[in-house]
Amino acid sequence: MAVKKSGVSTITARREFIENYRGTVIEQRKELDLRLEKVDQKIDFFKRLESGQLELER
């Protein structure tokens, strides 16, 4: 990846920005992983209801 000479002075700032952004993406991924886990739990719940392993309380 080539960097134009005019951009050399901003290399450190751009790297730092990307590193910070990476941290943001990691945090978003953690949140998505938690949401996916909840969705998987709900899918499992409904499958167990369908198979008769669970019954709804009245």
Secondary structure, DSSP 8 states (H G I E B T S, - for coil): ----GGGGGGHHHHHHHHHHHHHHHHHHHHHHHHHHHHHHHHHHHHHHHHHTS-----
